[in-house]
Every structure is written in C-alpha cells, then in structure tokens.
Amino acid sequence: MNSIKQTGEKKLMFFSGRAYPELAEEVATHLGIETSPTTLRDFANGEIYARYQESVRGSDAFIIQSHTEPINQWIMEQLIMVDALKRASAKRITVIMPFFGYSRQDKKGRGREPITARLMADLFKTAGADRLMSIDLHTSQIQGFFDGPVDHLFAMPVLVNYLKDKLDLANTTVVSPDTGRVRLSERWADTLGTPLAFIHKRRDLDVANQVKVNEVVGKVRGRTCVLIDDMIDTAGTICKAAEALYEQGATDVVVAATHAVFSDPAVDRLKNSRVSEVIVTNTLPIPEEKKFDSLTVLSIAPLIARAITEVFSDGSVTSMFEGDS
C-alpha cells in the first residue's frame, strides 16, 4: 500500500501520533493506504520533536491521536504535528481525536473555573487545524467552540448493531445513568424500539447528612437493562446505577459506552459488579491489565475511515447517521 491516496489533483495523507498507533494502522487499512512516515521523538527534557519524512505540500492531511494517558503529552504532540503540517504548506489539516481530551469541562460550574473544552478548540485552531473530527463528544455544544467545521461522529450504530444480535429487544429497557444522558438514551431507545428509563439522584431526607440515593424511573422489573454513557472513567456512577436497577428487579444489566477511560479503580469496580457485560469501542487503547472477562471491545476504525473518505471526497458525514435517528 502507498502512504498517499490521490483523486485527481487531491492528495490524502494520513498521519498518526504515538499514543495509539494500532488504531491508526487499522484506520489506514480500511482506507487502503499506510500511515505517512513521521519522525517523532522526545528530547531529554521531555519536549517533543516532529518531522514528516516526505513532502506534505498541497495535501489534504488527517492527523489521528487518541487522548489517552499521559494525556497532556499526547495532546501536545498532536498540536506540534499540526504546526509542522501548516508550516510545510499542507492545503487542509483535519485533526482526528476519537476521544476529545478535557471535554468534561465544557462550562463553568462555579466561579474561577476554566472552560478547557473551549481552550482545546482554540489551541488546535491556533496551531493550524482547519477541521476537527471526534466521536461522541461529552456535550454537543463543544462543536460551537471551534471556529471551523466539526465532524461529530456517533458510535451508537456500532454498539447498537452488536446489541441487536444479542438481546431479546421485547424484554429490554434502555437506561440513562443520570438525567444528563436522557436525550442520548432516547435515541438509543428509538433505534432499538425499547422503553426508556433513567436513574434520578435525589436526597434522602430521612438519613443524616442528606445522603444521595438512586431512584429508578421507568419499567425495569423483570427486564434486561442496557445502561449507556459516553464514557466510563472510574465506573462509580455506572456501578451504582447498575446496583439500583438490580434492586428494582432488573434480571440483567449490560453497560454500553463509547470511551473506555478506565481510570483506577474502574476495572476492579466493574469486575466486582453484577454487570453481565461491558461493551465499549476502541477510541482509547485498553492495556492488557485493564481487560477482563466480561469486557467486549468493538472497533471504531471503519467509522473513522468512512468519515475521512467523506471529508476527502467532499461528501456528507451527516449522511452516515441519518438512518439512525
């Protein structure tokens, strides 16, 4: 395979940072090309050096980097790679961040707090990015933080297609772990044709210190419940929600999420929970020590490759998801 795909006068070049080369290679395979050769290394003091090994002039350049730990290093590397492309006269630069780092800080909850999701968008714009591509942003409003096109991809079709073959949908309920995910859960329920439930966190006034308890709103007794979220970080919310569902008579609980952040003690919590299966995508690398028997990892590479193809050919990324709403 060649590292460059050409259509007429247009030239697609695909680059990868060092955070998760396995995903980049899988995407490149679906594109029918190889990742373009790049020199990336660290100086003794931790600063990053980047140089492309072939001309990028006039290219339609795509840079993929998963914002995994150490997250600040990999974000900085991607910024440096964008700067190098801009200074080497790439025609258009698309930044692909399957997981958008710092996306949870998308508004000020209290005074004197940052809005880091906006800062991220500003950094990539200043570096020279013309377009951003990401999967299941924490909130849709982040699309408005970047002064340029943002391709917001959805992992739901990948996850739903897997679940359709496994579940008795007549006896399944989609569940949102909190009120903030209800709109996303509605899309899932509509697509699967199932009822919708959600976990409502309320304060128990009969208990000292106003302890929070989880109240299940919806039809879950005697049913399989599919708990959905955009990410699993420490798994505290998901595991408490699953326990609340079992207490309300659910016969089985399956968890489906896009981003497997899996910060400690997530794996121990999930292993020791009553959740029968945890289904995630490979937007982030999952090391062997964080894998467990009930974990299923689905590939997001075909979705990313198709989105790249649509952007390169001036097609429609939106059309990829129009049948899923």
PAKE-526104 format. One record per residue (C-alpha): residue number from 1; residue in one letter; x, y, z. Coordinates in nm, 4 decimals. Layout:
N
num/residu/east/north/up
NUM/a/X/Y/Z;
...
This chain:
325
num/residu/east/north/up
1/m/0.0000/0.0000/0.0000;
2/n/0.1045/0.3576/-0.0627;
3/s/0.1053/0.6253/0.2069;
4/i/-0.0796/0.8674/-0.0230;
5/k/-0.4236/0.8362/-0.1813;
6/q/-0.4865/1.0600/-0.4823;
7/t/-0.8088/1.1591/-0.6552;
8/g/-0.7461/1.3863/-0.9486;
9/e/-0.5347/1.6710/-0.8132;
10/k/-0.6257/1.5977/-0.4492;
11/k/-0.3820/1.4119/-0.2266;
12/l/-0.4878/1.2437/0.1008;
13/m/-0.2170/1.1893/0.3616;
14/f/-0.2826/1.0161/0.6926;
15/f/-0.0627/1.0701/0.9970;
16/s/-0.0550/0.9202/1.3446;
17/g/0.0862/1.0296/1.6756;
18/r/0.2448/0.7827/1.9143;
19/a/-0.0448/0.7471/2.1586;
20/y/-0.2283/0.4613/1.9839;
21/p/-0.0628/0.3513/1.6582;
22/e/-0.2690/0.0288/1.6453;
23/l/-0.5921/0.2230/1.5853;
24/a/-0.4209/0.4390/1.3223;
25/e/-0.2971/0.1311/1.1388;
26/e/-0.6454/-0.0195/1.1426;
27/v/-0.7970/0.3005/1.0018;
28/a/-0.5260/0.3152/0.7343;
29/t/-0.6038/-0.0430/0.6323;
30/h/-0.9704/0.0483/0.5812;
31/l/-0.8587/0.3493/0.3738;
32/g/-0.6335/0.1281/0.1634;
33/i/-0.3192/0.3273/0.2449;
34/e/-0.0398/0.3324/0.5010;
35/t/0.0225/0.5997/0.7628;
36/s/0.2655/0.8550/0.6230;
37/p/0.6143/0.8170/0.7722;
38/t/0.6820/1.0619/1.0542;
39/t/0.9741/1.1105/1.2899;
40/l/0.8545/1.1658/1.6464;
41/r/1.0794/1.1629/1.9488;
42/d/1.1351/1.3245/2.2872;
43/f/1.4237/1.5485/2.3839;
44/a/1.5989/1.4794/2.7136;
45/n/1.3847/1.7386/2.8941;
46/g/1.0570/1.5917/2.7640;
47/e/0.9963/1.8331/2.4766;
48/i/0.8652/1.6704/2.1564;
49/y/1.0235/1.6766/1.8116;
50/a/0.8225/1.6088/1.4954;
51/r/0.9202/1.5961/1.1287;
52/y/0.7448/1.4473/0.8268;
53/q/0.9647/1.2263/0.6110;
54/e/0.8023/1.3193/0.2794;
55/s/0.6527/1.6313/0.1255;
56/v/0.3070/1.7308/0.2520;
57/r/0.2718/2.0383/0.0304;
58/g/-0.0821/2.0775/-0.1056;
59/s/-0.2071/1.7659/0.0728;
60/d/-0.5386/1.7024/0.2445;
61/a/-0.3818/1.5963/0.5749;
62/f/-0.5506/1.3956/0.8514;
63/i/-0.3797/1.3520/1.1911;
64/i/-0.5163/1.0969/1.4375;
65/q/-0.4213/1.0917/1.8037;
66/s/-0.6040/0.9293/2.0941;
67/h/-0.6040/1.1492/2.4031;
68/t/-0.5084/0.8778/2.6470;
69/e/-0.2709/0.8853/2.9408;
70/p/-0.0329/1.0653/2.9671;
71/i/-0.2991/1.2859/2.8101;
72/n/-0.1125/1.6177/2.8190;
73/q/0.1852/1.4697/2.6318;
74/w/-0.0274/1.3304/2.3516;
75/i/-0.2340/1.6460/2.3111;
76/m/0.0871/1.8498/2.2884;
77/e/0.2301/1.6067/2.0334;
78/q/-0.0772/1.6413/1.8135;
79/l/-0.0580/2.0217/1.8358;
80/i/0.3083/2.0122/1.7306;
81/m/0.2240/1.7818/1.4394;
82/v/-0.0456/2.0259/1.3228;
83/d/0.2009/2.3145/1.3419;
84/a/0.4541/2.1191/1.1369;
85/l/0.1940/2.0476/0.8684;
86/k/0.0880/2.4097/0.8499;
87/r/0.4478/2.5287/0.8139;
88/a/0.5103/2.2635/0.5457;
89/s/0.2199/2.4007/0.3348;
90/a/-0.0439/2.1285/0.3744;
91/k/-0.3579/2.2517/0.1983;
92/r/-0.6086/2.1378/0.4637;
93/i/-0.5484/1.9897/0.8089;
94/t/-0.8087/1.7716/0.9811;
95/v/-0.7433/1.6786/1.3428;
96/i/-0.8943/1.3446/1.4467;
97/m/-0.9333/1.2998/1.8206;
98/p/-1.1532/0.9938/1.8766;
99/f/-1.1771/1.0972/2.2427;
100/f/-1.1767/1.4751/2.2916;
101/g/-0.9487/1.5436/2.5887;
102/y/-1.0736/1.7887/2.8548;
103/s/-1.4258/1.7741/2.7097;
104/r/-1.5937/1.7371/3.0503;
105/q/-1.5056/2.0943/3.1412;
106/d/-1.7404/2.2494/2.8860;
107/k/-1.8899/2.5195/3.1099;
108/k/-1.8233/2.6948/3.4382;
109/g/-1.9946/2.5103/3.7198;
110/r/-1.8577/2.7541/3.9764;
111/g/-1.6698/3.0826/3.9726;
112/r/-1.2986/3.0900/3.8868;
113/e/-1.3143/2.7630/3.6883;
114/p/-1.1744/2.7161/3.3341;
115/i/-1.3625/2.6039/3.0250;
116/t/-1.0989/2.3660/2.8992;
117/a/-1.3033/2.2229/2.6120;
118/r/-1.3038/2.5719/2.4585;
119/l/-0.9325/2.6108/2.5325;
120/m/-0.8631/2.2859/2.3457;
121/a/-1.0541/2.4081/2.0402;
122/d/-0.8648/2.7389/2.0480;
123/l/-0.5272/2.5630/2.0761;
124/f/-0.5882/2.3459/1.7706;
125/k/-0.7198/2.6407/1.5693;
126/t/-0.4129/2.8461/1.6580;
127/a/-0.1841/2.5543/1.5687;
128/g/-0.3358/2.5471/1.2202;
129/a/-0.6209/2.2947/1.2210;
130/d/-0.8911/2.3601/0.9606;
131/r/-1.1293/2.0884/1.0801;
132/l/-1.1895/1.8691/1.3856;
133/m/-1.3273/1.5155/1.3949;
134/s/-1.4291/1.3418/1.7166;
135/i/-1.6581/1.0662/1.8404;
136/d/-1.9390/1.1136/2.0939;
137/l/-1.8445/1.4496/2.2382;
138/h/-1.9336/1.4850/2.6056;
139/t/-2.1781/1.7597/2.5071;
140/s/-2.2842/1.8702/2.1592;
141/q/-2.2187/2.2367/2.2389;
142/i/-1.8439/2.1704/2.2078;
143/q/-1.8947/2.1756/1.8301;
144/g/-1.9509/2.5510/1.8604;
145/f/-1.6207/2.6097/2.0389;
146/f/-1.4142/2.5552/1.7221;
147/d/-1.4093/2.8199/1.4508;
148/g/-1.4432/2.5785/1.1613;
149/p/-1.6147/2.2518/1.0642;
150/v/-1.6502/1.9872/1.3348;
151/d/-1.7421/1.6323/1.2357;
152/h/-1.9221/1.4842/1.5359;
153/l/-1.9310/1.1086/1.4800;
154/f/-2.1532/0.8701/1.6747;
155/a/-2.0571/0.5249/1.7973;
156/m/-2.4200/0.4299/1.8577;
157/p/-2.4603/0.2377/1.5266;
158/v/-2.1567/0.0233/1.6109;
159/l/-2.2797/-0.0538/1.9626;
160/v/-2.6452/-0.0974/1.8636;
161/n/-2.5695/-0.3420/1.5828;
162/y/-2.3810/-0.5592/1.8292;
163/l/-2.6616/-0.5475/2.0869;
164/k/-2.9381/-0.6212/1.8348;
165/d/-2.7885/-0.9650/1.7756;
166/k/-2.7581/-1.0421/2.1469;
167/l/-3.0701/-0.9094/2.3179;
168/d/-3.4356/-1.0002/2.3310;
169/l/-3.5489/-0.6478/2.2497;
170/a/-3.9060/-0.7213/2.3581;
171/n/-3.7732/-0.7648/2.7099;
172/t/-3.5113/-0.4871/2.7091;
173/t/-3.5084/-0.1349/2.8544;
174/v/-3.2533/0.1347/2.7718;
175/v/-3.1449/0.3197/3.0851;
176/s/-2.9740/0.6555/3.1304;
177/p/-2.7448/0.6635/3.4378;
178/d/-2.8496/1.0234/3.5108;
179/t/-3.0761/1.2957/3.3766;
180/g/-2.7898/1.4444/3.1734;
181/r/-2.7863/1.1460/2.9360;
182/v/-3.1628/1.1215/2.8797;
183/r/-3.1579/1.2716/2.5286;
184/l/-2.8880/1.0287/2.4160;
185/s/-3.0800/0.7441/2.5780;
186/e/-3.3939/0.8452/2.3871;
187/r/-3.2064/0.7989/2.0584;
188/w/-3.0936/0.4558/2.1716;
189/a/-3.4452/0.3558/2.2781;
190/d/-3.5930/0.4793/1.9493;
191/t/-3.3336/0.2903/1.7472;
192/l/-3.3743/-0.0346/1.9424;
193/g/-3.7510/0.0054/1.9798;
194/t/-3.7400/-0.0358/2.3579;
195/p/-3.8800/0.1508/2.6592;
196/l/-3.6654/0.4158/2.8293;
197/a/-3.5795/0.4513/3.1977;
198/f/-3.3394/0.6738/3.3884;
199/i/-3.1736/0.6993/3.7257;
200/h/-3.2802/1.0015/3.9284;
201/k/-3.0469/1.1065/4.2073;
202/r/-3.2410/1.2504/4.4990;
203/r/-3.1572/1.3313/4.8593;
204/d/-3.2931/1.1035/5.1287;
205/l/-3.4247/1.3433/5.3928;
206/d/-3.4637/1.0599/5.6460;
207/v/-3.0910/0.9937/5.6512;
208/a/-2.8342/1.2121/5.8253;
209/n/-2.6145/1.4348/5.6037;
210/q/-2.8707/1.4132/5.3205;
211/v/-2.7208/1.1048/5.1595;
212/k/-2.7969/1.0685/4.7868;
213/v/-2.9970/0.7659/4.6806;
214/n/-3.0701/0.6420/4.3300;
215/e/-3.4341/0.6300/4.2257;
216/v/-3.5214/0.4352/3.9125;
217/v/-3.7821/0.5980/3.6906;
218/g/-3.9205/0.3620/3.4263;
219/k/-4.0020/-0.0012/3.3544;
220/v/-3.7118/-0.2270/3.4591;
221/r/-3.8537/-0.5093/3.6719;
222/g/-3.8025/-0.8493/3.5103;
223/r/-3.6193/-0.6948/3.2158;
224/t/-3.2686/-0.6713/3.0713;
225/c/-3.1402/-0.3177/3.1169;
226/v/-2.8856/-0.1534/2.8863;
227/l/-2.7069/0.1248/3.0755;
228/i/-2.5486/0.3703/2.8326;
229/d/-2.2981/0.6519/2.8673;
230/d/-2.0418/0.8349/2.6569;
231/m/-1.7506/0.7272/2.8749;
232/i/-1.6535/0.5101/3.1693;
233/d/-1.3908/0.6801/3.3813;
234/t/-1.3772/0.5460/3.7386;
235/a/-1.7046/0.3497/3.6835;
236/g/-1.8551/0.4785/4.0095;
237/t/-2.1721/0.6184/3.8518;
238/i/-2.2292/0.3158/3.6272;
239/c/-2.1816/0.0591/3.9056;
240/k/-2.4143/0.2434/4.1452;
241/a/-2.6749/0.2731/3.8704;
242/a/-2.6477/-0.0997/3.7929;
243/e/-2.6967/-0.1866/4.1588;
244/a/-3.0047/0.0358/4.1744;
245/l/-3.1502/-0.1448/3.8717;
246/y/-3.0970/-0.4864/4.0296;
247/e/-3.2612/-0.3610/4.3490;
248/q/-3.5642/-0.2607/4.1408;
249/g/-3.5956/-0.6098/3.9927;
250/a/-3.3901/-0.5996/3.6728;
251/t/-3.2894/-0.9509/3.5689;
252/d/-2.9737/-0.8448/3.3852;
253/v/-2.7695/-0.5266/3.3338;
254/v/-2.5464/-0.4629/3.0324;
255/v/-2.3307/-0.1495/3.0070;
256/a/-2.2527/0.0179/2.6721;
257/a/-2.0189/0.3154/2.6426;
258/t/-1.8024/0.4718/2.3733;
259/h/-1.4874/0.5723/2.5577;
260/a/-1.3138/0.3290/2.7947;
261/v/-1.1104/0.5737/3.0025;
262/f/-1.0885/0.3168/3.2854;
263/s/-0.9108/0.5263/3.5468;
264/d/-0.8457/0.3387/3.8701;
265/p/-1.0411/0.1804/4.0323;
266/a/-1.2746/0.1302/3.7322;
267/v/-1.1626/-0.2205/3.6379;
268/d/-1.1925/-0.3536/3.9946;
269/r/-1.5365/-0.1972/4.0303;
270/l/-1.6605/-0.3458/3.7040;
271/k/-1.5101/-0.6890/3.7780;
272/n/-1.6806/-0.6986/4.1174;
273/s/-2.0145/-0.5603/3.9990;
274/r/-2.3184/-0.7595/3.8912;
275/v/-2.2983/-0.6164/3.5372;
276/s/-2.3003/-0.9113/3.2963;
277/e/-2.1190/-0.7395/3.0061;
278/v/-1.9369/-0.4119/2.9472;
279/i/-1.9324/-0.3085/2.5797;
280/v/-1.7000/-0.0287/2.4656;
281/t/-1.5229/0.0862/2.1498;
282/n/-1.1507/0.1221/2.0880;
283/t/-1.1386/0.5029/2.0740;
284/l/-0.8815/0.4681/2.3528;
285/p/-0.6198/0.1954/2.3987;
286/i/-0.7045/-0.0636/2.6643;
287/p/-0.3891/-0.2294/2.8011;
288/e/-0.3977/-0.5994/2.8818;
289/e/-0.4031/-0.5366/3.2569;
290/k/-0.7287/-0.3428/3.2178;
291/k/-0.9101/-0.6116/3.0227;
292/f/-1.1480/-0.8523/3.1988;
293/d/-1.3715/-1.1445/3.1092;
294/s/-1.6973/-0.9501/3.0726;
295/l/-1.5405/-0.6762/2.8558;
296/t/-1.6225/-0.6554/2.4839;
297/v/-1.4298/-0.4085/2.2658;
298/l/-1.5746/-0.3096/1.9272;
299/s/-1.3685/-0.1418/1.6564;
300/i/-1.4412/0.2174/1.5650;
301/a/-1.1859/0.2168/1.2806;
302/p/-1.4331/0.1539/0.9943;
303/l/-1.6415/0.4506/1.1096;
304/i/-1.3393/0.6836/1.1204;
305/a/-1.2180/0.5617/0.7813;
306/r/-1.5565/0.6243/0.6232;
307/a/-1.5722/0.9747/0.7721;
308/i/-1.2247/1.0525/0.6356;
309/t/-1.3339/0.9313/0.2923;
310/e/-1.6454/1.1517/0.3018;
311/v/-1.4442/1.4592/0.4013;
312/f/-1.1738/1.3943/0.1410;
313/s/-1.4276/1.3418/-0.1372;
314/d/-1.6387/1.6430/-0.0279;
315/g/-1.9196/1.4049/0.0615;
316/s/-2.1563/1.4154/0.3581;
317/v/-2.0511/1.2972/0.7027;
318/t/-2.4030/1.3667/0.8299;
319/s/-2.5474/1.1131/0.5839;
320/m/-2.3597/0.8390/0.7701;
321/f/-2.6011/0.8723/1.0615;
322/e/-2.9265/0.9924/0.9066;
323/g/-3.0840/0.6474/0.9241;
324/d/-3.0070/0.6085/1.2961;
325/s/-3.2052/0.8936/1.4464;
